[in-house]
Amino acid sequence: MPRLVLAHARFLLIEQMRTPIGLLAAAFFPAVAMMAFVVPYAGQDPAAATTATSSLMLFGAMSSALIGLGTAVAQDREQPWSPYLRTLPAGPLPRFAGRVLATLAVMLLSVIPVLVMAALFTAAAITPGRLLLGVMALVAAVVPFMLMGLVVGYVLAFKAAMAVAQLLFFPMAVLGGLLLPPQVLPGFVQVVSPYVPTRGAAELIWWAVAGTPPGVVPLVMFGVWTVGMGVAAVRAYRRDEGRRFS
């Protein structure tokens, strides 16, 4: 089974590299935001630069997890190859796990430009241990967004999935404080912010890289969103399977 999972992940990564526009888009917007806002305004403050860098890393990773995975799954469903794979004795797990591994690999590649810019153009400072912990937190933080992407991909057609994923992505990024520090957000946004999954994900990463104590409500809501999206993803997959193969 592990060999099948790795084979699917390798195939999906090769497919992604042949049309790298998704990877470029996921890396481009965080890098532009880094150069336009963080470098000139917070680049000389080590703490602010480190926190802002981690926020933009989450921004890029979230794009790969939600938009990239959602559109990829929706596109797969419209191809004859995907229904054929579901008929094979190995079942859906190898393809599913391979898709998740490929998405994680693309996600980690997409955050490299932000890290490079932080190292070259800002005073951001982090120990190797904190950096490793931050990467681990980043992987954990994108789980609900990957599950959300699966829900979008299994419920909607490709064109609709692309639009809905983008409509979900940008408001959650703003509400979660990824583009602006939570303390400078408008009052009504600050009230809503702890209840969106991006805020809990961001606070998890801020704790990992800077030692900032996370709030209880954002972390609890992050867990609630993760469980809720997991249940929704399973139901979406079974619904799609029932419509296509029953």
CORBELDA-V173568 format. One line per field, one symbol per residue. ss: DSSP state (H for helix, E for strand, - for the rest). phi: phi as a letter, one per 20 degrees, with the letter a starting at -180 (. if undefined). psi: psi as a letter, one per 20 degrees, with the letter a starting at -180 (. if undefined). Layout:
ss: ???
phi: ???
psi: ???
This chain:
ss: -HHHHHHHHHHHHHHHHH--HHHHHHHHHHHHHHHHHHHHHH---HHHHHHHHHHHHHHHHHHHHHHHHHHHHHHHH--HHHHHHH------HHHHHHHHHHHHHHHHHH-HHHHHHHHHH------HHHHHHHHHHHHHH-HHHHHHHHHHHHH--HHHHHHHHHHHHHHHHHH------HHH--HHHHHHH---HHHHHHHHHHHHHH-----HHHHHHHHHHHHHHHHHHHHHHHHHHHHHH-
phi: .gffffffffffffffffceffffffeffffffffedfgfdcfedgffffffffffffgffffffefffffffffgfedfffffffefffnefgffffffffffffffffefgffffffedcegcbegfffffffffffffegffffffffffeedfgfffffffffffffffffeneecggfdfggfffffgfeeffffffffffffecmffffffgfffffffffffffffffffffffffece
psi: ghhgghggggghgggghhmjhgggghhgghgghghhggghhjhioggghgghghghghgghhghgggggghgghhghiqhhghghiiqhhaigggghhggghggghghhhighggghghhirjppqqhghgghggghgghhighhghghggghihqrgghggggghhhggghgghikhhqqhijqqghhhghgiiqhhgggghghhgghijppqqgghgghggggggghgghgghgghghhhhhi.
